[in-house]
Amino acid sequence: MGGSIFTIDGIKIGLEICLDHTNGRIGPGTGIQIQLAPSAGASLKQFACIPHGIAFNVDGQRDGTSNVRTDDSGKSPKDSGTLSEDSGGVPSGGQIVVCKPHPVPYA
């Protein structure tokens, strides 16, 4: 219903845009491996992905703040793990953050 879950190359991805995520559009038990939550004012509230799944959030309202977390055995996003990252500045004053490789979990 609504097409918020799709599969690409065998990886099940859930997409919740802003209020969809805040309202929990994708619940647990869907089997998604990667959760995407782009927003304008929302941050990661809950995981819908399988254990050790990866959740991404980019908040355009707060200067492009981004958040990438792993679902560590059902903990809340606040208590979950963060992926290791490298970052560096760019001439325009912004910053590029690149997460180190992390395996995509399979159900």
Secondary structure as UniProt FT lines:
FT   STRAND          5..8
FT   TURN            9..10
FT   STRAND          11..15
FT   HELIX           19..22
FT   TURN            23..24
FT   TURN            28..29
FT   STRAND          32..39
FT   STRAND          49..59
FT   TURN            60..64
FT   STRAND          65..70
FT   TURN            73..74
FT   HELIX           77..79
FT   STRAND          81..82
FT   STRAND          85..89
FT   TURN            91..92
FT   STRAND          95..99
//
